[in-house]
Every structure is written in structure tokens, then in C-alpha cells.
Amino acid sequence: MSRHLADHRARSTGARVKHFLRLSRTPRETWQRARGASGASRLVQFLRIERGRTA
């Protein structure tokens, strides 16, 4: 029994992999955001909430 006509896909050209590899070779700023002072204050706020303080 063969597949339905809608189930036949054209062969992939590997474009997704090519684009991913092109992006992965770019500088690290593409993948990681710079952490500024806001990261530390965010941690302080999470810890405050975890301890049960609301003010």
C-alpha cells in the first residue's frame, strides 16, 4: 500500500541547517544577552518573594 498523495514530501535542501550553522558562526551577542545591573536586582526580588516578603 502506498502513501496518500498529501503524504509525499519533496526532498529537503538542508536550508534550515545551513541557516542555523550560519547563525551559530556569528559572534556570541546573537546567542547571549549582556547582563547588566538589572540581573542582580531581579535576583534580589526573587529571593524577597521566596522569603515571603511583599514590601
C-alpha positions in Angstrom: 0.0 0.0 0.0 1.4 3.4 -1.0 1.2 6.7 0.8 -1.5 9.2 0.1 -0.6 12.0 -2.3 -0.6 14.6 0.5 2.0 12.5 2.4 4.6 12.7 -0.3 7.1 15.4 0.6 9.7 17.0 -1.6 13.3 16.3 -0.6 14.8 18.8 1.8 17.6 21.0 0.6 19.0 21.4 4.1 18.2 25.1 4.2 17.3 25.1 7.9 20.6 23.5 8.8 22.5 26.0 6.6 20.8 28.9 8.2 21.4 27.5 11.7 25.1 27.0 11.0 25.4 30.5 9.6 23.8 31.9 12.8 26.0 29.8 15.0 29.1 31.1 13.5 28.2 34.7 14.3 29.5 36.5 17.4 28.2 35.4 20.8 26.0 38.5 21.1 23.5 36.7 18.9 23.0 34.0 21.5 23.6 35.7 24.8 22.3 38.9 26.1 24.6 41.1 28.1 23.8 41.0 31.8 23.7 44.4 33.5 22.8 45.5 36.9 19.2 44.5 36.3 20.2 40.8 36.7 21.3 41.3 40.3 18.2 43.3 41.3 16.0 40.7 39.7 17.7 38.0 41.8 17.1 40.1 44.9 13.4 40.5 44.1 13.0 36.7 43.5 14.7 36.0 46.8 12.5 38.5 48.6 9.4 36.8 47.2 10.7 33.4 48.1 11.2 34.5 51.7 7.6 35.7 51.8 8.1 39.4 52.0 5.9 41.5 49.8 7.1 45.0 50.7 
